[in-house]
Amino acid sequence: MKRRSLLQSIVAIPAVAAGAGGVAPETPREAQINAETPITPVIPPVDTSQSVRRTFTPDQFYALTRLADLLVPPYNGLPCASDCGAADFLDFLIGASPQPRPDLYRNGLDLLNRTSQSKFGQTFANINLQQATSLLAPLQDLTSNDALAPFLRTAKSDVLRATVNSRPYIDAVAQTRRPRNASQYFWYPIS
C-alpha cells in the first residue's frame, strides 16, 4: 500500500505544480531561443509546383485533356475534369500502371489523333464539339467493334474516378451539401 501511495503522489506532483502557478516561466536562454526561431510558413505542394509529364507526349496529353473535358464537363456548379487536374493525375497513374494499360492509353490517344487528323485535318484537341462527338460515337454503342471502343470505355471510367476524387471536386460538393467524413479523402498530384 505504501508503494502505491508513493507512486500516486509522484504522478500528482506535475498536476499540483501546473494548478499552483500554471506554466513555469521561461529562463532567459529559452526566451532567447524562442525569439530567434523563425516561423516557417507551410505551403501545400499543390500550390507551389507544376506536375511533370511522365507518360504521354504533348499531343497525347492535349488529346487526353480534351477527352476528359468532353467526358466530364462542368455541371451544376461542379468543376470539369480539367479544373480538377484529371489528365495530370492520369498521366501519373497510367505511368505507374502495369504494361497493358499504358499501351492501351498511348495507342488509343494516337488513334484518336490520327482519326481526327484524317477526318477533320486537326488533332483531337483542336476540333469542335460536334466533330469530337462524332469520334466518340463508339462510346454510345456497347456492341461496337470499333478500335477506339475499349480505350474510350476505360478512359471514361478513369477520368470520372479521377475527377470525383479530386480536391476541387470534393470542395465544390462540400459547398452544396453538408460535409461528410469522406470530404477529407482525395488525391494530390505528385510532382
C-alpha positions as CSV (number, residue, x, y, z in Angstrom):
1,M,0.0,0.0,0.0
2,K,2.8,2.4,0.8
3,R,4.4,1.9,-2.6
4,R,1.1,2.6,-4.3
5,S,0.6,5.9,-2.4
6,L,4.2,6.9,-3.2
7,L,3.5,6.4,-7.0
8,Q,0.3,8.3,-6.8
9,S,2.0,11.2,-5.2
10,I,4.8,11.2,-7.8
11,V,2.2,11.3,-10.6
12,A,0.3,14.1,-8.9
13,I,3.2,16.4,-8.5
14,P,3.1,17.9,-12.1
15,A,-0.6,18.5,-11.8
16,V,-0.2,20.3,-8.5
17,A,2.6,22.4,-10.0
18,A,0.5,23.3,-13.0
19,G,-2.5,24.2,-10.9
20,A,-0.5,26.4,-8.5
21,G,1.4,28.5,-10.9
22,G,0.4,27.5,-14.4
23,V,3.3,27.2,-16.8
24,A,6.8,27.6,-15.4
25,P,8.4,30.9,-16.5
26,E,10.9,30.7,-19.3
27,T,14.5,31.0,-18.5
28,P,16.4,33.8,-20.3
29,R,18.1,31.2,-22.5
30,E,14.7,29.7,-23.5
31,A,13.3,33.1,-24.3
32,Q,16.3,33.9,-26.5
33,I,15.9,30.6,-28.4
34,N,12.2,31.1,-28.9
35,A,12.8,34.7,-30.2
36,E,15.4,33.6,-32.7
37,T,13.5,30.6,-34.1
38,P,11.9,31.7,-37.3
39,I,8.3,30.7,-38.1
40,T,8.4,28.9,-41.5
41,P,5.2,29.0,-43.4
42,V,3.9,25.7,-44.7
43,I,2.6,25.7,-48.2
44,P,1.0,22.6,-49.8
45,P,2.9,21.2,-52.7
46,V,-0.1,21.6,-55.0
47,D,0.1,25.4,-54.6
48,T,3.8,25.6,-55.5
49,S,4.6,23.0,-58.1
50,Q,3.7,22.1,-61.6
51,S,3.3,18.5,-62.4
52,V,5.8,16.8,-64.7
53,R,4.5,14.8,-67.7
54,R,5.9,11.3,-67.4
55,T,3.8,9.1,-69.7
56,F,2.3,10.9,-72.6
57,T,3.7,13.1,-75.5
58,P,2.3,16.6,-75.7
59,D,-0.2,15.7,-78.4
60,Q,-1.4,12.7,-76.4
61,F,-1.7,14.8,-73.3
62,Y,-3.7,17.5,-75.0
63,A,-6.0,14.9,-76.5
64,L,-6.5,13.3,-73.1
65,T,-7.3,16.7,-71.6
66,R,-9.9,17.4,-74.3
67,L,-11.3,13.9,-74.0
68,A,-11.6,14.3,-70.2
69,D,-13.4,17.6,-70.6
70,L,-15.9,16.0,-73.0
71,L,-16.5,13.0,-70.7
72,V,-16.8,15.1,-67.5
73,P,-18.0,18.6,-68.4
74,P,-18.9,21.2,-65.7
75,Y,-22.3,20.5,-64.3
76,N,-24.5,22.4,-61.8
77,G,-21.6,24.3,-60.3
78,L,-19.3,21.3,-60.2
79,P,-15.9,21.6,-61.9
80,C,-15.0,19.8,-65.1
81,A,-12.2,17.3,-65.4
82,S,-9.5,19.8,-66.5
83,D,-10.4,22.0,-63.5
84,C,-9.7,19.0,-61.3
85,G,-6.4,18.1,-62.9
86,A,-7.7,14.7,-64.0
87,A,-5.4,14.5,-67.1
88,D,-2.3,15.3,-64.9
89,F,-3.4,12.6,-62.4
90,L,-4.0,10.1,-65.1
91,D,-0.6,10.8,-66.6
92,F,1.0,9.9,-63.3
93,L,-1.4,6.9,-62.7
94,I,-1.0,5.4,-66.1
95,G,2.8,5.8,-66.0
96,A,2.8,3.7,-62.8
97,S,0.4,1.1,-64.0
98,P,1.2,-2.4,-65.3
99,Q,2.2,-2.5,-69.0
100,P,-1.0,-3.3,-70.8
101,R,-2.7,-0.1,-69.5
102,P,-0.1,2.5,-70.7
103,D,-0.1,0.8,-74.1
104,L,-3.9,1.0,-74.3
105,Y,-3.8,4.7,-73.5
106,R,-0.9,5.6,-75.8
107,N,-2.4,3.6,-78.7
108,G,-5.9,4.9,-78.0
109,L,-4.8,8.5,-77.9
110,D,-2.7,8.1,-81.0
111,L,-5.6,6.5,-82.9
112,L,-7.9,9.3,-81.7
113,N,-5.5,11.9,-83.0
114,R,-4.9,10.1,-86.3
115,T,-8.7,9.6,-86.9
116,S,-9.3,13.3,-86.1
117,Q,-6.4,14.3,-88.4
118,S,-7.7,12.2,-91.3
119,K,-11.4,13.2,-91.0
120,F,-11.1,16.9,-89.9
121,G,-7.5,17.9,-90.6
122,Q,-6.7,18.7,-87.0
123,T,-5.7,16.9,-83.8
124,F,-8.4,15.8,-81.4
125,A,-7.6,18.7,-79.0
126,N,-8.4,21.3,-81.7
127,I,-11.6,20.0,-83.2
128,N,-15.0,21.4,-82.3
129,L,-17.7,19.8,-80.1
130,Q,-19.7,18.4,-83.0
131,Q,-16.7,16.8,-84.6
132,A,-15.5,15.4,-81.3
133,T,-18.9,13.9,-80.6
134,S,-18.9,12.0,-83.9
135,L,-15.5,10.5,-82.9
136,L,-16.8,9.4,-79.5
137,A,-19.8,7.6,-81.0
138,P,-18.3,4.1,-80.1
139,L,-18.9,5.1,-76.5
140,Q,-22.6,5.1,-77.0
141,D,-22.8,1.7,-78.7
142,L,-21.9,-1.0,-76.3
143,T,-21.7,-3.6,-79.0
144,S,-19.3,-1.5,-81.2
145,N,-16.3,-3.3,-82.6
146,D,-14.6,0.0,-83.3
147,A,-10.9,0.0,-82.4
148,L,-11.4,3.0,-80.2
149,A,-14.2,1.5,-78.1
150,P,-12.1,-0.4,-75.4
151,F,-9.9,2.7,-74.9
152,L,-12.8,5.1,-74.7
153,R,-14.7,2.9,-72.1
154,T,-11.5,2.6,-70.0
155,A,-10.8,6.3,-70.3
156,K,-14.3,7.3,-69.3
157,S,-14.2,5.2,-66.2
158,D,-10.7,6.5,-65.2
159,V,-11.5,10.2,-65.9
160,L,-14.7,10.0,-63.9
161,R,-12.9,8.5,-60.9
162,A,-10.0,10.9,-61.1
163,T,-12.4,13.9,-61.3
164,V,-14.8,13.0,-58.5
165,N,-11.9,12.0,-56.2
166,S,-10.0,15.3,-56.6
167,R,-9.8,18.1,-54.1
168,P,-11.5,20.7,-56.2
169,Y,-14.5,18.5,-56.9
170,I,-14.9,17.5,-53.3
171,D,-14.6,21.1,-52.2
172,A,-17.3,22.1,-54.7
173,V,-19.6,19.2,-53.4
174,A,-19.0,20.3,-49.8
175,Q,-20.2,23.8,-50.7
176,T,-23.6,22.4,-51.9
177,R,-24.1,19.6,-49.4
178,R,-23.4,19.0,-45.8
179,P,-19.8,17.9,-45.5
180,R,-19.3,14.2,-44.7
181,N,-16.3,12.5,-43.1
182,A,-15.1,11.4,-46.5
183,S,-14.7,15.1,-47.6
184,Q,-11.1,14.9,-46.4
185,Y,-10.1,12.0,-48.7
186,F,-8.8,13.0,-52.1
187,W,-5.7,12.5,-54.3
188,Y,-2.9,15.1,-54.5
189,P,-0.9,15.4,-57.7
190,I,2.6,14.1,-57.1
191,S,5.4,16.2,-58.6
